[in-house]
Amino acid sequence: MTEAQLAAVAFNTARNQALEELTGLVGRVQACAALGVSRATYYRQHRRSPAPARPRRERRRHARALTPEEEIRVLDVLHSPEFADMAPAEIYAVLLDRGVYLCSESTMYRLL
């Protein structure tokens, strides 16, 4: 540990000790206010039970995202021999010249 980290640990230890001593005299709310410690932080650090489990939410596809079929179509074009040695910016320009719009240039980069 660096000197700064050791000093921070020593400071936090001393502050926690002072907080415990003041809590007995003036109460936890006033002790936290006097030492500049958020009560939420105090309670979080002194929790006796494990943190509550958060349910895992399934990520939803964005409403405007390409469908899997459209992604396959774009990747087929990008991997075709005609465009194999071209950057997505060039492919995008060539396709627009032909009147074909599959997706944005940034989407092509993301898919690759």
MMTF fields as JSON, N, C-alpha, C and O atoms, coordinates in Angstrom:
{
  "mmtfVersion": "1.0.0",
  "mmtfProducer": "UNKNOWN",
  "numBonds": 447,
  "numAtoms": 448,
  "numGroups": 112,
  "numChains": 1,
  "numModels": 1,
  "chainsPerModel": [1],
  "groupsPerChain": [112],
  "chainIdList": ["A"],
  "bondAtomList": [4, 2, 8, 6, 12, 10, 16, 14, 20, 18, 24, 22, 28, 26, 32, 30, 36, 34, 40, 38, 44, 42, 48, 46, 52, 50, 56, 54, 60, 58, 64, 62, 68, 66, 72, 70, 76, 74, 80, 78, 84, 82, 88, 86, 92, 90, 96, 94, 100, 98, 104, 102, 108, 106, 112, 110, 116, 114, 120, 118, 124, 122, 128, 126, 132, 130, 136, 134, 140, 138, 144, 142, 148, 146, 152, 150, 156, 154, 160, 158, 164, 162, 168, 166, 172, 170, 176, 174, 180, 178, 184, 182, 188, 186, 192, 190, 196, 194, 200, 198, 204, 202, 208, 206, 212, 210, 216, 214, 220, 218, 224, 222, 228, 226, 232, 230, 236, 234, 240, 238, 244, 242, 248, 246, 252, 250, 256, 254, 260, 258, 264, 262, 268, 266, 272, 270, 276, 274, 280, 278, 284, 282, 288, 286, 292, 290, 296, 294, 300, 298, 304, 302, 308, 306, 312, 310, 316, 314, 320, 318, 324, 322, 328, 326, 332, 330, 336, 334, 340, 338, 344, 342, 348, 346, 352, 350, 356, 354, 360, 358, 364, 362, 368, 366, 372, 370, 376, 374, 380, 378, 384, 382, 388, 386, 392, 390, 396, 394, 400, 398, 404, 402, 408, 406, 412, 410, 416, 414, 420, 418, 424, 422, 428, 426, 432, 430, 436, 434, 440, 438, 444, 442],
  "bondOrderList": [1, 1, 1, 1, 1, 1, 1, 1, 1, 1, 1, 1, 1, 1, 1, 1, 1, 1, 1, 1, 1, 1, 1, 1, 1, 1, 1, 1, 1, 1, 1, 1, 1, 1, 1, 1, 1, 1, 1, 1, 1, 1, 1, 1, 1, 1, 1, 1, 1, 1, 1, 1, 1, 1, 1, 1, 1, 1, 1, 1, 1, 1, 1, 1, 1, 1, 1, 1, 1, 1, 1, 1, 1, 1, 1, 1, 1, 1, 1, 1, 1, 1, 1, 1, 1, 1, 1, 1, 1, 1, 1, 1, 1, 1, 1, 1, 1, 1, 1, 1, 1, 1, 1, 1, 1, 1, 1, 1, 1, 1, 1],
  "groupList": [{"groupName": "MET", "atomNameList": ["N", "CA", "C", "O"], "elementList": ["N", "C", "C", "O"], "formalChargeList": [0, 0, 0, 0], "bondAtomList": [1, 0, 2, 1, 3, 2], "bondOrderList": [1, 1, 2], "singleLetterCode": "M", "chemCompType": "L-PEPTIDE LINKING"}, {"groupName": "THR", "atomNameList": ["N", "CA", "C", "O"], "elementList": ["N", "C", "C", "O"], "formalChargeList": [0, 0, 0, 0], "bondAtomList": [1, 0, 2, 1, 3, 2], "bondOrderList": [1, 1, 2], "singleLetterCode": "T", "chemCompType": "L-PEPTIDE LINKING"}, {"groupName": "GLU", "atomNameList": ["N", "CA", "C", "O"], "elementList": ["N", "C", "C", "O"], "formalChargeList": [0, 0, 0, 0], "bondAtomList": [1, 0, 2, 1, 3, 2], "bondOrderList": [1, 1, 2], "singleLetterCode": "E", "chemCompType": "L-PEPTIDE LINKING"}, {"groupName": "ALA", "atomNameList": ["N", "CA", "C", "O"], "elementList": ["N", "C", "C", "O"], "formalChargeList": [0, 0, 0, 0], "bondAtomList": [1, 0, 2, 1, 3, 2], "bondOrderList": [1, 1, 2], "singleLetterCode": "A", "chemCompType": "L-PEPTIDE LINKING"}, {"groupName": "GLN", "atomNameList": ["N", "CA", "C", "O"], "elementList": ["N", "C", "C", "O"], "formalChargeList": [0, 0, 0, 0], "bondAtomList": [1, 0, 2, 1, 3, 2], "bondOrderList": [1, 1, 2], "singleLetterCode": "Q", "chemCompType": "L-PEPTIDE LINKING"}, {"groupName": "LEU", "atomNameList": ["N", "CA", "C", "O"], "elementList": ["N", "C", "C", "O"], "formalChargeList": [0, 0, 0, 0], "bondAtomList": [1, 0, 2, 1, 3, 2], "bondOrderList": [1, 1, 2], "singleLetterCode": "L", "chemCompType": "L-PEPTIDE LINKING"}, {"groupName": "VAL", "atomNameList": ["N", "CA", "C", "O"], "elementList": ["N", "C", "C", "O"], "formalChargeList": [0, 0, 0, 0], "bondAtomList": [1, 0, 2, 1, 3, 2], "bondOrderList": [1, 1, 2], "singleLetterCode": "V", "chemCompType": "L-PEPTIDE LINKING"}, {"groupName": "PHE", "atomNameList": ["N", "CA", "C", "O"], "elementList": ["N", "C", "C", "O"], "formalChargeList": [0, 0, 0, 0], "bondAtomList": [1, 0, 2, 1, 3, 2], "bondOrderList": [1, 1, 2], "singleLetterCode": "F", "chemCompType": "L-PEPTIDE LINKING"}, {"groupName": "ASN", "atomNameList": ["N", "CA", "C", "O"], "elementList": ["N", "C", "C", "O"], "formalChargeList": [0, 0, 0, 0], "bondAtomList": [1, 0, 2, 1, 3, 2], "bondOrderList": [1, 1, 2], "singleLetterCode": "N", "chemCompType": "L-PEPTIDE LINKING"}, {"groupName": "ARG", "atomNameList": ["N", "CA", "C", "O"], "elementList": ["N", "C", "C", "O"], "formalChargeList": [0, 0, 0, 0], "bondAtomList": [1, 0, 2, 1, 3, 2], "bondOrderList": [1, 1, 2], "singleLetterCode": "R", "chemCompType": "L-PEPTIDE LINKING"}, {"groupName": "GLY", "atomNameList": ["N", "CA", "C", "O"], "elementList": ["N", "C", "C", "O"], "formalChargeList": [0, 0, 0, 0], "bondAtomList": [1, 0, 2, 1, 3, 2], "bondOrderList": [1, 1, 2], "singleLetterCode": "G", "chemCompType": "PEPTIDE LINKING"}, {"groupName": "CYS", "atomNameList": ["N", "CA", "C", "O"], "elementList": ["N", "C", "C", "O"], "formalChargeList": [0, 0, 0, 0], "bondAtomList": [1, 0, 2, 1, 3, 2], "bondOrderList": [1, 1, 2], "singleLetterCode": "C", "chemCompType": "L-PEPTIDE LINKING"}, {"groupName": "SER", "atomNameList": ["N", "CA", "C", "O"], "elementList": ["N", "C", "C", "O"], "formalChargeList": [0, 0, 0, 0], "bondAtomList": [1, 0, 2, 1, 3, 2], "bondOrderList": [1, 1, 2], "singleLetterCode": "S", "chemCompType": "L-PEPTIDE LINKING"}, {"groupName": "TYR", "atomNameList": ["N", "CA", "C", "O"], "elementList": ["N", "C", "C", "O"], "formalChargeList": [0, 0, 0, 0], "bondAtomList": [1, 0, 2, 1, 3, 2], "bondOrderList": [1, 1, 2], "singleLetterCode": "Y", "chemCompType": "L-PEPTIDE LINKING"}, {"groupName": "HIS", "atomNameList": ["N", "CA", "C", "O"], "elementList": ["N", "C", "C", "O"], "formalChargeList": [0, 0, 0, 0], "bondAtomList": [1, 0, 2, 1, 3, 2], "bondOrderList": [1, 1, 2], "singleLetterCode": "H", "chemCompType": "L-PEPTIDE LINKING"}, {"groupName": "PRO", "atomNameList": ["N", "CA", "C", "O"], "elementList": ["N", "C", "C", "O"], "formalChargeList": [0, 0, 0, 0], "bondAtomList": [1, 0, 2, 1, 3, 2], "bondOrderList": [1, 1, 2], "singleLetterCode": "P", "chemCompType": "L-PEPTIDE LINKING"}, {"groupName": "ILE", "atomNameList": ["N", "CA", "C", "O"], "elementList": ["N", "C", "C", "O"], "formalChargeList": [0, 0, 0, 0], "bondAtomList": [1, 0, 2, 1, 3, 2], "bondOrderList": [1, 1, 2], "singleLetterCode": "I", "chemCompType": "L-PEPTIDE LINKING"}, {"groupName": "ASP", "atomNameList": ["N", "CA", "C", "O"], "elementList": ["N", "C", "C", "O"], "formalChargeList": [0, 0, 0, 0], "bondAtomList": [1, 0, 2, 1, 3, 2], "bondOrderList": [1, 1, 2], "singleLetterCode": "D", "chemCompType": "L-PEPTIDE LINKING"}],
  "groupTypeList": [0, 1, 2, 3, 4, 5, 3, 3, 6, 3, 7, 8, 1, 3, 9, 8, 4, 3, 5, 2, 2, 5, 1, 10, 5, 6, 10, 9, 6, 4, 3, 11, 3, 3, 5, 10, 6, 12, 9, 3, 1, 13, 13, 9, 4, 14, 9, 9, 12, 15, 3, 15, 3, 9, 15, 9, 9, 2, 9, 9, 9, 14, 3, 9, 3, 5, 1, 15, 2, 2, 2, 16, 9, 6, 5, 17, 6, 5, 14, 12, 15, 2, 7, 3, 17, 0, 3, 15, 3, 2, 16, 13, 3, 6, 5, 5, 17, 9, 10, 6, 13, 5, 11, 12, 2, 12, 1, 0, 13, 9, 5, 5],
  "groupIdList": [1, 2, 3, 4, 5, 6, 7, 8, 9, 10, 11, 12, 13, 14, 15, 16, 17, 18, 19, 20, 21, 22, 23, 24, 25, 26, 27, 28, 29, 30, 31, 32, 33, 34, 35, 36, 37, 38, 39, 40, 41, 42, 43, 44, 45, 46, 47, 48, 49, 50, 51, 52, 53, 54, 55, 56, 57, 58, 59, 60, 61, 62, 63, 64, 65, 66, 67, 68, 69, 70, 71, 72, 73, 74, 75, 76, 77, 78, 79, 80, 81, 82, 83, 84, 85, 86, 87, 88, 89, 90, 91, 92, 93, 94, 95, 96, 97, 98, 99, 100, 101, 102, 103, 104, 105, 106, 107, 108, 109, 110, 111, 112],
  "secStructList": [7, 7, 2, 2, 2, 2, 2, 2, 2, 2, 2, 2, 2, 2, 2, 2, 2, 2, 2, 2, 2, 2, 2, 2, 2, 2, 7, 2, 2, 2, 2, 2, 2, 2, 2, 6, 7, 7, 2, 2, 2, 2, 2, 2, 2, 6, 7, 1, 1, 7, 7, 7, 7, 7, 7, 7, 7, 7, 7, 7, 7, 7, 6, 6, 1, 7, 7, 2, 2, 2, 2, 2, 2, 2, 2, 2, 2, 2, 2, 1, 4, 4, 4, 6, 6, 1, 7, 2, 2, 2, 2, 2, 2, 2, 2, 2, 2, 6, 6, 7, 7, 7, 1, 7, 2, 2, 2, 2, 2, 2, 2, 7],
  "xCoordList": [0.828, 0.0, 0.876, 1.959, 0.389, 1.12, 0.874, 0.001, 1.648, 1.486, 0.109, -0.504, -0.374, -1.692, -2.785, -3.722, -2.67, -3.67, -3.62, -4.659, -2.416, -2.276, -2.87, -3.537, -2.621, -3.174, -4.696, -5.356, -5.261, -6.719, -7.315, -8.36, -6.656, -7.141, -7.084, -8.029, -5.983, -5.846, -6.906, -7.487, -7.156, -8.173, -9.552, -10.293, -9.896, -11.219, -11.375, -12.452, -10.311, -10.37, -10.611, -11.447, -9.873, -10.034, -11.419, -12.038, -11.91, -13.232, -14.314, -15.25, -14.192, -15.179, -15.166, -16.218, -13.983, -13.888, -14.532, -15.265, -14.26, -14.864, -16.375, -17.113, -16.832, -18.269, -18.932, -20.004, -18.302, -18.872, -18.93, -19.916, -17.885, -17.871, -18.932, -19.63, -19.051, -20.042, -21.467, -22.377, -21.663, -23.003, -23.583, -24.767, -22.743, -23.215, -23.591, -24.425, -22.988, -23.239, -24.387, -25.253, -24.402, -25.38, -26.335, -27.258, -26.132, -26.985, -26.315, -25.425, -26.77, -26.126, -26.318, -25.375, -27.497, -27.79, -26.874, -26.261, -26.781, -25.948, -24.464, -23.672, -24.078, -22.672, -22.254, -21.172, -23.1, -22.79, -22.702, -21.813, -23.614, -23.606, -22.352, -21.76, -21.945, -20.774, -19.489, -18.58, -19.405, -18.179, -18.232, -17.266, -19.35, -19.459, -19.581, -19.112, -20.208, -20.397, -21.866, -22.74, -22.134, -23.512, -24.056, -23.375, -25.289, -25.873, -26.027, -25.845, -26.358, -26.508, -25.18, -25.149, -24.093, -22.775, -22.474, -21.971, -22.777, -22.534, -23.3, -22.727, -24.584, -25.403, -24.963, -25.004, -24.546, -24.086, -22.818, -22.672, -21.907, -20.648, -20.81, -19.982, -21.865, -22.068, -23.25, -23.84, -23.58, -24.689, -24.324, -23.2, -25.268, -25.022, -25.554, -25.154, -26.43, -26.982, -26.403, -25.91, -26.457, -25.932, -26.774, -27.943, -26.165, -26.876, -28.059, -27.965, -29.16, -30.323, -30.012, -29.333, -30.516, -30.287, -31.172, -32.364, -30.571, -31.336, -31.707, -30.864, -32.945, -33.337, -32.652, -32.551, -32.19, -31.548, -32.63, -33.528, -32.528, -33.509, -32.933, -31.749, -33.782, -33.364, -33.276, -34.173, -32.197, -32.053, -32.974, -33.008, -33.72, -34.62, -33.924, -33.09, -34.27, -33.747, -34.417, -35.595, -33.648, -34.197, -35.232, -35.09, -36.246, -37.345, -36.86, -37.425, -35.807, -35.311, -34.106, -33.492, -33.756, -32.598, -32.896, -34.047, -31.827, -31.99, -32.464, -32.062, -33.304, -33.727, -32.563, -31.666, -32.559, -31.477, -31.337, -30.224, -32.454, -32.402, -31.703, -30.906, -32.012, -31.364, -29.87, -29.063, -29.496, -28.077, -27.351, -26.245, -27.973, -27.364, -27.208, -26.178, -28.218, -28.143, -26.995, -26.257, -26.847, -25.768, -24.42, -23.507, -24.281, -23.01, -22.676, -21.509, -23.687, -23.442, -22.877, -21.949, -23.43, -22.927, -21.507, -20.64, -21.266, -19.945, -18.876, -17.72, -19.245, -18.288, -18.21, -17.423, -19.004, -18.989, -17.626, -16.959, -17.204, -15.892, -15.749, -14.648, -16.839, -16.792, -16.336, -15.619, -16.755, -16.455, -15.431, -15.228, -14.796, -13.899, -12.745, -12.337, -12.219, -11.053, -11.415, -10.555, -12.653, -13.091, -13.504, -13.969, -13.324, -13.764, -15.276, -15.846, -15.924, -17.371, -17.798, -18.875, -16.974, -17.324, -17.4, -18.293, -16.463, -16.474, -17.664, -18.328, -17.927, -19.051, -20.354, -21.218, -20.486, -21.675, -21.878, -22.992, -20.795, -20.886, -21.255, -22.09, -20.635, -20.931, -22.39, -23.074, -22.863, -24.254, -25.224, -26.253, -24.902, -25.778, -25.785, -26.829, -24.619, -24.577, -25.474, -26.034, -25.615, -26.473, -27.935, -28.811, -28.192, -29.564, -29.983, -31.175, -29.011, -29.305, -28.912, -27.777, -29.84, -29.541, -29.864, -31.025, -28.825, -29.03, -29.066, -29.93, -28.114, -28.007, -27.009, -26.44, -26.793, -25.837, -24.408, -24.156, -23.489, -22.07, -21.609, -20.863, -22.053, -21.648, -22.186, -21.531, -23.368, -23.905, -23.068, -22.875, -22.564, -21.682, -20.421, -19.988, -19.839, -18.662, -18.994, -18.222, -20.13, -20.527, -20.723, -20.317, -21.342, -21.585, -20.296, -20.162, -19.351, -18.072, -17.296, -16.189],
  "yCoordList": [-1.181, 0.0, 1.249, 1.272, 2.264, 3.519, 4.286, 3.932, 5.321, 6.137, 6.785, 6.882, 7.224, 7.857, 6.864, 7.22, 5.622, 4.613, 4.273, 4.101, 4.176, 3.899, 5.045, 4.813, 6.276, 7.428, 7.412, 7.726, 7.054, 6.998, 5.936, 6.156, 4.784, 3.714, 4.171, 3.952, 4.802, 5.293, 6.346, 6.348, 7.24, 8.275, 7.657, 8.031, 6.705, 6.07, 5.31, 5.314, 4.661, 3.933, 4.895, 4.639, 6.0, 6.984, 7.616, 7.836, 7.909, 8.514, 7.555, 7.97, 6.267, 5.279, 5.139, 4.997, 5.178, 5.083, 6.308, 6.174, 7.485, 8.701, 8.664, 9.117, 8.129, 8.026, 7.135, 7.462, 6.012, 5.092, 5.759, 5.609, 6.489, 7.162, 8.264, 8.4, 9.051, 10.127, 9.597, 10.221, 8.458, 7.884, 7.631, 7.867, 7.148, 6.9, 8.176, 8.142, 9.303, 10.561, 11.365, 11.841, 11.524, 12.424, 11.736, 12.374, 10.476, 9.763, 9.668, 10.448, 8.696, 8.399, 9.508, 9.838, 10.092, 11.127, 12.328, 12.814, 12.803, 13.97, 13.634, 14.48, 12.419, 12.022, 11.977, 12.443, 11.424, 11.379, 12.788, 13.079, 13.656, 15.034, 15.765, 16.52, 15.549, 16.242, 15.807, 16.617, 14.53, 14.013, 14.02, 13.637, 14.449, 14.52, 13.166, 12.977, 12.22, 10.879, 10.71, 10.969, 10.284, 10.028, 8.863, 7.852, 8.999, 7.893, 6.652, 5.534, 6.838, 5.687, 4.935, 3.705, 5.689, 5.061, 4.313, 3.19, 4.929, 4.275, 2.962, 1.925, 3.004, 1.798, 0.74, -0.455, 1.175, 0.226, -0.489, -1.693, 0.241, -0.346, -1.197, -2.068, -0.955, -1.693, -2.657, -3.017, -3.058, -3.993, -5.343, -5.816, -5.958, -7.257, -8.4, -9.55, -8.097, -9.119, -8.92, -7.837, -9.94, -9.767, -8.764, -8.533, -8.187, -7.23, -7.925, -9.1, -7.218, -7.844, -8.24, -7.517, -9.377, -9.877, -9.109, -8.914, -8.686, -7.982, -8.97, -9.739, -8.949, -9.881, -9.507, -8.329, -10.499, -10.265, -10.035, -10.858, -8.903, -8.594, -8.969, -8.767, -9.508, -9.862, -8.606, -7.764, -8.485, -7.315, -7.456, -8.491, -6.394, -6.407, -5.786, -4.894, -6.259, -5.646, -4.297, -4.117, -3.37, -2.043, -2.169, -2.997, -1.362, -1.439, -1.192, -1.736, -0.367, -0.055, -0.89, -0.639, -1.881, -2.722, -3.575, -3.906, -3.926, -4.814, -6.175, -6.64, -6.803, -8.161, -9.104, -8.741, -10.296, -11.246, -11.526, -11.714, -11.555, -11.802, -10.646, -10.861, -9.41, -8.247, -8.234, -7.876, -8.616, -8.679, -9.686, -9.422, -10.836, -11.864, -11.327, -11.55, -10.62, -10.065, -9.056, -9.066, -8.189, -7.2, -7.9, -7.544, -8.892, -9.611, -10.363, -10.443, -10.916, -11.588, -10.601, -10.931, -9.402, -8.389, -7.979, -7.871, -7.752, -7.325, -8.385, -8.05, -9.646, -10.734, -11.221, -12.118, -10.654, -11.096, -10.775, -9.835, -11.546, -11.319, -9.903, -9.352, -9.322, -7.979, -6.93, -5.991, -7.098, -6.1, -6.574, -5.907, -7.698, -8.294, -7.374, -7.371, -6.601, -5.767, -4.296, -3.431, -4.0, -2.616, -2.314, -3.189, -1.077, -0.624, -0.406, -0.156, -0.498, -0.279, 1.077, 1.184, 2.104, 3.416, 3.346, 3.934, 2.628, 2.472, 1.632, 1.957, 0.558, -0.318, 0.465, 0.352, 1.253, 2.067, 3.01, 3.148, 3.66, 4.601, 3.894, 4.385, 2.738, 1.982, 1.547, 1.671, 1.036, 0.587, 1.749, 1.594, 2.912, 4.077, 4.506, 4.898, 4.438, 4.762, 3.838, 4.243, 2.606, 1.628, 1.759, 1.083, 2.622, 2.799, 1.772, 1.539, 1.153, 0.121, 0.656, 1.088, 0.629, 1.018, -0.16, -0.542, -0.739, -1.863, -1.399, -1.801, -0.551, -0.04, 1.107, 1.427, 1.722, 2.82, 2.29, 1.103, 3.199, 2.841, 2.353, 1.379, 3.029, 2.629, 1.246, 0.502, 0.888, -0.432, -1.481, -2.578, -1.149, -2.092, -2.355, -3.499, -1.298, -1.468, -2.323, -3.205, -2.061, -2.808, -4.277, -5.134, -4.584, -5.974, -6.713, -7.906, -5.99, -6.637, -6.884, -7.421],
  "zCoordList": [0.0, 0.0, 0.0, 0.584, -0.655, -0.689, 0.614, 1.406, 0.812, 2.022, 2.066, 3.129, 0.917, 0.86, 1.247, 1.962, 0.778, 1.115, 2.601, 3.239, 3.149, 4.583, 5.41, 6.419, 4.97, 5.678, 5.613, 6.604, 4.472, 4.324, 5.234, 5.846, 5.328, 6.21, 7.661, 8.418, 8.052, 9.432, 9.739, 10.824, 8.782, 8.971, 9.149, 10.057, 8.277, 8.363, 9.678, 10.273, 10.129, 11.393, 12.554, 13.42, 12.562, 13.626, 13.575, 14.616, 12.382, 12.244, 12.726, 13.409, 12.372, 12.819, 14.337, 14.961, 14.924, 16.378, 17.037, 18.017, 16.504, 17.038, 16.873, 17.749, 15.759, 15.5, 16.536, 17.044, 16.852, 17.848, 19.22, 19.942, 19.578, 20.881, 20.945, 21.95, 19.868, 19.849, 19.817, 20.362, 19.187, 19.083, 20.462, 20.7, 21.375, 22.739, 23.476, 24.381, 23.103, 23.811, 23.218, 23.952, 21.882, 21.268, 20.293, 19.787, 20.03, 19.076, 17.712, 17.371, 16.955, 15.672, 14.654, 13.935, 14.566, 13.578, 13.786, 12.835, 15.008, 15.283, 15.171, 14.756, 15.533, 15.416, 13.946, 13.587, 13.118, 11.678, 11.105, 10.305, 11.506, 11.007, 11.464, 10.693, 12.7, 13.233, 12.541, 12.357, 12.153, 11.544, 10.018, 9.357, 9.466, 8.011, 7.348, 6.226, 8.033, 7.501, 7.148, 7.975, 5.945, 5.551, 6.364, 6.537, 6.867, 7.632, 6.771, 7.253, 5.505, 4.616, 4.488, 4.492, 4.377, 4.295, 5.581, 5.543, 6.729, 8.014, 8.097, 8.433, 7.792, 7.896, 6.883, 7.175, 5.701, 4.688, 5.155, 4.944, 5.784, 6.233, 7.487, 7.753, 8.259, 9.499, 9.419, 10.437, 8.231, 8.012, 8.616, 8.454, 9.309, 9.921, 9.063, 9.243, 8.156, 7.274, 5.876, 5.561, 5.044, 3.677, 2.892, 3.201, 1.891, 1.041, 0.371, 0.017, 0.197, -0.437, -1.879, -2.608, -2.262, -3.618, -4.59, -4.353, -5.671, -6.699, -7.798, -8.259, -8.207, -9.276, -10.589, -10.93, -11.311, -12.601, -13.638, -13.818, -14.314, -15.35, -16.698, -16.972, -17.519, -18.865, -19.715, -19.689, -20.462, -21.322, -22.515, -23.181, -22.771, -23.919, -25.11, -24.96, -26.284, -27.504, -27.69, -27.384, -28.19, -28.467, -29.581, -30.481, -29.516, -30.49, -31.92, -32.869, -32.076, -33.419, -33.81, -34.848, -32.998, -33.313, -34.539, -34.824, -35.261, -36.404, -35.926, -34.859, -36.703, -36.368, -36.669, -37.429, -36.095, -36.391, -37.891, -38.384, -38.612, -40.058, -40.774, -41.686, -40.347, -40.96, -40.646, -41.504, -39.439, -39.087, -39.97, -40.442, -40.191, -41.053, -42.465, -43.102, -42.963, -44.316, -44.433, -45.418, -43.433, -43.447, -43.387, -44.132, -42.512, -42.402, -43.683, -44.065, -44.35, -45.632, -46.65, -47.387, -46.692, -47.623, -47.243, -48.111, -45.958, -45.513, -45.752, -46.012, -45.666, -45.855, -47.296, -47.597, -48.183, -49.579, -50.197, -49.762, -51.207, -51.838, -52.414, -52.43, -52.88, -53.465, -52.45, -52.796, -51.207, -50.182, -49.148, -48.134, -49.391, -48.396, -47.997, -46.836, -48.934, -48.649, -48.481, -48.649, -48.158, -48.026, -46.589, -45.857, -46.214, -44.898, -44.929, -45.991, -43.77, -43.733, -44.302, -44.888, -44.139, -44.696, -46.22, -46.831, -46.828, -48.296, -48.743, -49.727, -48.02, -48.371, -48.282, -49.152, -47.23, -47.029, -48.213, -48.717, -48.657, -49.772, -51.067, -51.827, -51.325, -52.552, -52.564, -53.58, -51.43, -51.368, -51.56, -52.217, -50.991, -51.193, -52.65, -53.17, -53.332, -54.757, -55.559, -56.579, -55.108, -55.787, -55.348, -55.888, -54.379, -53.9, -52.872, -52.673, -52.216, -51.215, -49.844, -49.644, -48.909, -47.53, -46.632, -46.486, -46.028, -45.109, -43.656, -42.878, -43.315, -41.947, -41.953, -42.997, -40.812, -40.739, -40.766, -40.558, -41.027, -41.052, -39.678, -39.579, -38.627, -37.277, -36.921, -36.191, -37.423, -37.192, -37.889, -37.365, -39.079, -39.776, -38.958, -38.827, -38.412, -37.56, -36.341, -35.963, -35.738, -34.533, -34.842, -34.057, -35.978, -36.342, -36.677, -36.405, -37.269, -37.582, -36.303, -36.347]
}
